[in-house]
Amino acid sequence: DIVMTQSPDLLAVSLGERATINCRSSQSVLSTANNMNYLAWYQQKAGQPPKLLIYWASSRESGVPDRFRGGGSGTDFTLTINGLQAEDVAVYYCQQYQTSPQTFGQGTKLEIK
Amino acid sequence: EVQLMESGGGVVQPGGSLRLSCAASGFTFSRFSFNWVRQAPGKGLEWISYISTDGRNKDYAVSVKGRFTISRDNARTSLSLQMNSLRDEDTAVYYCARDRGSGDLHIYPYDRWGQGTLVAVSS
């Protein structure tokens, strides 16, 4: 199985500042066939189901604010939230969907400092 | 509006069985593959099962293989998860989740999720 490891586990950032969450996969999720990274990011607010934010490592899902940005390739990825807003408080998960079982990181809890 | 609504959760004794359902609406159900994902209390997300558009291709996590069975009814636009031989560690909120892409390759993230249904395995 591909193991997804996120850092940090807990992140506290001031309103209006930038939050950066890291995700590392135990093996590359970059496909040599199509040069795409099979990496997604989800946001889960308290008491709600996860919401897809980013797919193919850097493509923003429809309706997701452009302050959310995904980057990275191969085994190392980042989710950056610019201009943090109170509504961004949530747990964020990365997921690889290249290989079954499709695995998630352990989650990063984002709080307001 | 795309909607997925799970039902069937509850309290069950170890070794017991439960059948979860997911009713879909607001889109062409038969064009999409689906998954079940669970989340133990206070824990992260765990994919447990996948089914292709026509139901022919199925996949399971090792943790549930041989005990859980996924199925779908395209005519009724519903997804099911039959859970047998339940264990304490199966206690979780169970979500149905739609593959973002259409087709039968299990290579997509999940773009729509239900609200989840809680399964509690306890004696």
Interface residues (C-beta under 8 A of the other chain):
Chain A: Y38 A40 Y42 Q44 Q48 P49 P50 K51 L52 Y55 E61 Y93 Q95 Y97 Q98 S100 P101 Q102 T103 F104 G105 Q106 G107
Chain B: N35 G44 L45 E46 W47 Y50 D59 A61 V62 Y95 R100 H106 I107 Y108 P109 Y110 D111 W113 G114 Q115 G116
